[in-house]
């Protein structure tokens, strides 16, 4: 089923070595000697995203959001569990990921298209669409090393979304672009979503999550602690942030009409 994303018992860890000799000893022993400590970024994640669904992924810095997207795009392999991604994926992850700084924007755009599965001829046919959407003009002939961060975002997003993908994955890179291009990107994302593209969107901007996503999940300490409507999950997220600053409880109350409200604080005052 095109556009389907399913994660089962998904986990990702990194090895932390106390010194270089521990790394060398583990390598020479063929794995019989364990000289590292396992640092789990996330573990036991189970979720699915249906075709055409738009999912917002939120959480504090270090919660594992970007690492999860790298696993979903197969940029990084999971340490345990399985991930099933069905359909052509376009992804905008870390700023400049996959760009060669000494190559021109034009060459990098062509390489991006070819990595997405287009032939060289198809990539050249798409180049003018990339030039028009990015509005980079003559800068497309210049090496990427002379680009500002905003210009790199323009090139990366324009190349990744030059045609409608079945699955679109967007990290927080858009936040460094100017307001005009941000709105232009959001319009394109919304158009693709309305046409049936599955969207996975990471952002600290609650307005963007509410505008683009029909569902949100909250990652905290490597686990999904909330999964539901964006308003409800974002309210809980704000309470988690408040809880980290002070001792407080988080309570969710279902009111009239089934609306869930989140309340936090020490409880010294109540309304």
N, C-alpha and C positions, 0 to 999 in steps of 0.2 A: 504494500500500500504506500504510494508515493507521499512523502511528507511526514511519515510516522517516525517518532523517536521514542525508544524504549530503553530504560536503564534498569538492570537487575543487579542488586547487591554490589553496586559500583563503588570502587575504592581506589584511591591514588596515594602512594606514599613516596617519600624521597629518603635516601640514605644520608645520614649525618655522621661523618667520621671525625673523631677527636683529633686526628693528625694524619699526615700523608702516609706514614708507615702502616697505619691500620688499613688504609685503602690498598696499599701494596701487598700486605700480608693476606688480605682477603682474596685478592686477585691471584696471587701465587698458589694459594691453597685450593683453588678451584671451587671455592664456596664452602669448604668444610670448616673454615675459621670465619666467625662472624665478628668483624671489627667495627661495625656501625650500629647506630641507633636508628630505628625506623621513625620517621616523622610523617604521620598521616595527615594529609591535607583534608580529605573527607573519606567517609567509610559508610558502608551499608546504605547507599542511596538507592531508593526504588521510586521511580516515577515514569510517567509516559506523557508524551505530547501528541495529540491526535492531529491528523492532517488538517491544515487550515487554522489550527489553534495558535494563539499568540500568548507566550509565556514570558513574564517578567521575572528575572532572577535578581534578588536584592540581598543585602547583607553588608556588615561592616568590612573594612579593609582587612584582608587576611582570612576571610571566611571560606575561601575556596572557589569563588565565582569564576574567575578567569581560568583557573586550572581546570574546572569542570568544562568550560567551553573548549579548551584545548583538547580534552579527552573526547568530547563530542565530535570535534572536527578531525580527530585522529592525528592531530599534531603531536600529541603525547599519548602513550599507551597506558591503559588502566593497569593497576597493580593487582586488582582482583575484580571479579564480576564481569558482566558483559554489557555491551552497548550495541543496540541495533538502530542504525540510521538508514532509512530508505528514501532515496531520492537525491537529486543533485543539490549539493550544498554550496552556498556562497557565504563567506565569513569575513568579517572585519574585526580582527582581534587587536593585539597590541599595535600601537602606532609604528608604521614602517616595517612590520613583520613581513618578510618575503621580498622586500625591496633591496636592490643592489644600489648603494649610494653613488657609485661612479657611472651607472647607466642612466640614460635619459628617462624622463617620465614616459615617453612613448614606448621605449623598449621594455620598461617595467610593466606598463599596461598590457603590452602584448604577451609578456611572460605570465602575467596573472591570468589572462584569458586562456592561455594554453594549459596552465595548471588546473583550470576549471574544466578542461576536457575539450576545448574548442581546437580545431585545426588552425594551422598558420593562416590559411586563407580566410577562415571565419573570423579570426582575431583581427586581421587587417580591416575587414569589413566593419567591425564593431568600433574601430578606433575613432572614427569621426563622432559617434555617439558619446564616447567617453570624453572627447575633447569638448563637445558642446555642453555636457552636463557639468563637467568640472570647471569650465570657464577659465582654464589655465592659459589658453592662447599659445603664444610663442614659448612660454615656459615649458610646454610639453617636450620641446626639443632640448631642454637644458638638463644637466645631471641632477639627480634627486638631492645630492648633498647641498645644493644651493637653495632648496625649498625650505620655507618656514614650516612649522608643525601644521598650521592650517592648510597649507598647500598640499602637504602629504596626505592629510585627511581627504581633501577633495579628490586627489588621484586614486587613493585606495577605495573610497566608497564608490566612485564612478565606475571603476573597473569591476569591482565585486558585484555591482548591481546593474551592469549594462543590459542584461536581460533578466527576466523574472525567474528566480530560482524556485525550486520546490521547498527548500529549507533555507532560511536566512538567519544567520547568527551574527549578532552585533554586540561588541563589547563597549566599554566606556570611551573609546577613542573619539567619538563624535563630540564629546564635551570640550575638546580643545579647539574646535572649529569656531568660526564667527557665527553670530546669531542668524544671519541671512542664510548661510549654507546649512546650518542645523535645521532650520525650518524647511529648506528644500529637501534635505535628506528624509525628514520625518514625513513629508508629503509622499515621497516615493515609497517609503516603507509602508505607509498606510494604504497606498494604491495596491501594492503587491499583496498585502495582507487581505484586502477586500477581494482580490482575485484568486485567493486560495493558497497563498504561500504560508507555510508554517514558520512562525517567528519565535526566536529565543533572543531575549533582549536583556542585557545587563546595564543598569544605570542607577546612579544615586539621585536622579531627578524624579521625584514622585509624580510630577505633572506629566512627564513623558511616559512613565510606566502606566499611569491611569489612562492616558490618551491612546496608547498603542496596544495595551495588553488586556485580554479578557480574563487572565488568571495570573497569579503571582506565587512564587515560593520564596521563603526566607531561609537562607543558609546561616547557621551559627555554629562555630566550633566543629565544622565538618559534617553537620547533620541538617536535614530539613526539619525545621521546627514549626513551620506554618505553610499551608498550601490552601489557597482559596481565592476569593475575590480580591482584586488589588487594593480596594479601600481598607478592607479588614486586615490584610497582611501588612500594609504600610502603617496602619495605626499600631499594630503590634510591634513593628520594627522601631517606630519612634519610642515606644515604651521600653524596648530592649536597650536602646541608647540611653534613655533616662535612668534605667536601672544600673547601667555600668557606671554612671556618674554618682549615684547615691543609693543607699539601701532603700529599696522599695519593692512592692509586690505588683505583679501584673495580673489583672483580672479582666476577663471577657464576659460581657453580659449581653444576652439576646433580648432585644426589646420588641416593641410592637412592629408587626410586619416582617418579623424575622431578621431585622437589621442587627448586626453584631457590633457592639461598641467596646472599645478597649480602654480600660482605666488603669492608671499607674500612679505610684506615689506612696509615701509612708502612711497615708490614711489619717493624718492629724486633722484634716478638714474634709468634710464631705458635703456634697450638694445633692 
